[in-house]
């Protein structure tokens, strides 16, 4: 029995299709996928959606279905998974004790759960198939024939070692493709293909709404669409209304009017031309100092901090601290991240202590934090001011610093990953907008970029100094030679004369010494590099 015969069988899938005429384009898709004979009407749909002249003569081993939102692709993919799990005999291809699997893979288990719920719904709706279910769990269904339909996240490490009959790649256009990503899409496919290769008739099926012109979906489309190549992957691209004519045309017209590029991608299945990577992995890696996780505070150095607050539910609460080297780069000294769930009040206290250790009593914050961080940090003795620039504007301002090598970054996989995964989008009027990919995060990179940009402005504003708020201070005439903190346990201002012992650095002090040294520094006008430092 083939899948079309199962769709026409009253005891199997036919009751699932209440309006069969609206599913005709999907019948053409399934016939092309499994190499079944088509009608003239179905051949026209095939030519339109694949660009090919000659349909496949047998089942495709790999296929990518690129279709608009609400077109029905997830349901059809679940139908394929159920058909392969329940109605095909895999026994001749499996060894004793071998456990076959059908994977539904997505960025996260919640997204993969869309197809998984359809699989469960189909099995429970068909009495003949319901009897095959042995265990119906949240993330998997085990059938009495030994086949397990399982939800997996897009991690190439967790896919190895299995025997795989079929793999459904949910929304594969939104998987990360950059070399700096933790799980690049090409590595996931490289892990899957050997698991599929040993089973004749196995199937790798990617389904997705299109997105940026990068990644395995774009490469497959660019390489194989509209090409009559024997054994090549089947590439099917169709708009929402081509596959699901029940969607109102007014809904699509409104989406196109609101944002044409997004509308063409979401509903017309066209890859977006307005999205590209913001920073390459090679650029970011050149800025990272290997082995440098954090730098301790040094007396006499002026530090700049930046906060990206969070309420503790979905996003991280982050802090970054930098300083500007004299005639040198901007140095990233410290990163703090608290991932949800957490108590915002506790994180405020923790971050306030870190800021004070670096002698920062005034700091800027992502402006979308509102008044809450201002009020909470004020209780902890730190003044917070909302930044004038948005996150996207900070990224654009930091781009020359990154590309010219004018910064030194700490070695942090999460920071590197977030910077590399940033996307540049072109908005109306030709304006660039920088943000993370859908479903991604940029909390660390937001804080780091904000601190880097504010610290870098100190050089442009010399010979005046820059206050913690980023505003220039009025320069004063040079005074006597610089004075530093004394040594030998005596606090206060002493002149550094020839032969005097080198003052202790913060990293060499005990906690009590550093607290006393900082207290004295806050209470006295200490001069640094010949320029008076504003008394706090």
ABEGO torsion letter per residue (X at the ends): XBAAAAAABAABAAAABABAAAAAAAAAAAAAAAGBBBBAAAAAAAAAAAGBABBBABBBABBBBBBBBGAGAAAAAAAAAAAAAAABBAAAABBBGBBBBBBBBBABAAAAAAAAAAAAAAAAABAAAAAABABBBAABBBBAAGBBBBBBBBBAAAABGBBBABBBBBGAAABBABAABABBAAAAAAAAAAAAAABBGBBBBBBBBBBBBBEAAAAAAAAABGBBBBGBBBBBBBBAAAABAABBAAAAAAAAAABAAAAAAAAAGBBBAABBBABBAAAAAAABBBGBABBBBBBGBBBBBBBBBBAGAABBBBBBBBBBBBGBBBBBABBBBBBOBBBAAAAAAAAAAAAAAAGBABBBBBAAAEAAAAAAAAAAGBBBBBBABBAAAAAAAAAAAAAAGABBBBBBAAAAAAAAABBBBBBBGGBBBBBBBBGBBAAAAAAAAAAAAAAAAAAAAOABBBBAAGBBBBBBBBBBBBBBBBBGGBBEBBBBBBGBBBBBBAAABBAAAAAAAAAAAAABBBBBGGBBBBBX
